[in-house]
Amino acid sequence: MIDDMAYILLTRQQLSNKVKELGERLTRDYAGKYPLMVCILKGSIVFFADLIREISIPVEIETMTASSYGSATVSSGVVSVVSKLDDKIAGRDVILVEDIIDSGRTLAFIKSDMMGKGVSSLKVCTLLDKPSRRVADIKPDYVGFEVPDAFVVGYGLDFDQKYRNFPEVGVLKPEIYTKNV
C-alpha cells in the first residue's frame, strides 16, 4: 500500500497524539454528562475506536451508515443514510464522529435530521477537515487536522474500499484513482 502513496500526510504518532488530545477535550467538555457518541461508518471506525478509548467518562456508542460518494472520488451530492437511532437520540447529548468533512453535505443532512428529533445538544468531532471543498454550511466543533485538497486514504479512509487498514494518512497517487476514468 505504501507504494500507492504520493506521500504520508500524517504519521501514526501524529494521529495518536491528536486522538489523545481530542479524547481529553471531550472528557472535560462532557464531564458529568453521559453523551451518545455516533460513529459514521465505515470510514470513521478506526478513529472512533481509538477516540473512545481516550475518553475517561462513561459514553454510550452507536453507529450509522452514511455516504454521498459510492465508489467515486467526489461527492455525488445525494446522501444515503441508514440509521436506527430515532428512539435513542431525543433529549441526549450527541457527538457525531466523522473521519473527514469534505463537501459537508452528508454531515449537514445528518445534523438537520437529528436536530429535528429533539437532541439536547449535537456536536461534530472530525479527524480531518477539508474546508477548501465545503459546499454545505457546516463547521465541526472538534477538529483533529485541517488537510489540503488532496485525495487522502488510510486510518479508515478509503478509495473504493481499499486502504482503510493503512496505519497512517497518506495522499494517494493520482494514477491510482484515475485509472479507467
Order of alpha helices (4+ residues) and beta strands (2+ residues): beta-alpha-beta-alpha-beta-beta-beta-alpha-beta-beta-beta-beta-alpha
